[in-house]
Amino acid sequence: MQCRPTTPTSLSSGDGQTHMAVASASNTPKSPSFFEKIKNATCLKSSSADSGKGKSKSSTNKVSHGFHLVEGKSGHDMEDYHVAEYRKKKNHVLGLFAIFDGHLGDRVPSYLRDNLFNRILDEPTFWNNPETAIRNAYRSTDKLILDNSLQLGPGGSTAVTAIVIDGKDLWVANIGDSRAVVCERGAANQITVDHEPHSERRRIEKQGGFVTTLPGDVPRVNGQLAVARAFGDQSLKAHLSSEPDVRHVPVDTTIEFVILASDGLWKVIKNQEAVDLVKHIKDPQAAAKRLTTEALAKNSKDDISCIVIRFG
């Protein structure tokens, strides 16, 4: 395994705070404190899979999860990062899950992994109005990334985030083409929106950009990016959006599990097919691995990241 040295990058923001971006592997984030980020900075740039599982410590409304990430065959280093952890805050148990699919480098997705959830939970409206908190945090985080593009580089990242509150409320948000699919009584229900350039052509053109649709290629913003919304991407930002779609799903007995995955999976596996593949697999880590294995068998070339969250 080859490891490129990583260096924490100090980022300034208008709120007078200093934020640390650490280019590291796609493992679950540790404490967001300054010193622990330095201590835990690692590099796992190999073709081996990153895999794991966990469960909430709450005695009621049990939540468990598993994840599996595989580096793609496109010739660049792994640019997918994830979050899968539980936190106790104000007597509530929070499950925090995310996939950040980077492009043009891994600095932006690694920064999101280390910072986005902290910004969401620090929003004063989080407990009374989670949707507003999520929207505000997405916007402010994107502004911070753009303001510090010299340190974080020219790249960007899509995102799908999921917050489970006390095992009863699921809040999902996304920008780009990373997707969340709920299994409800065995049926697949996509609860995110794929932000593709052709579906937002009017907005992009109104903002001075254009969408190319060349034969044999997907639609692209200004002939470059295959998504209409993303964090970062300084050179394209005038024509991109970082406004998330946000969805609330009350978790009842009809909700069995949720699949979060990057487009490396969804390009080759349909929503219902994914649900059918794993609905009888009770171990969420085994389920996530099954999905990534199937995507590889279907010749997906991109990085493939998958988290399965089970309820009950």
Secondary structure, DSSP 8 states (H G I E B T S, - for coil): --------EEEE-TTS-EEEE----SS-----SHHHHHHH-----SSS-EEEEEE---SSS-EEEEEEEE--SSSS---EEEEEEEEEETTEEEEEEEEEEEES-SHHHHHHHHHHHHHHHHSTTTTT-HHHHHHHHHHHHHHHHHHTHHHH-S-EEEEEEEEEETTTEEEEEEESS-EEEEEETTEEEE-S----GGGGHHHHHHTT--EE--TTS--EETTTBS-SB-EE-GGGGGG-B---EEEEEE--TTEEEEEEE-HHHHTTS-HHHHHHHHTT---HHHHHHHHHHHHHHTT--S-EEEEEEEE-
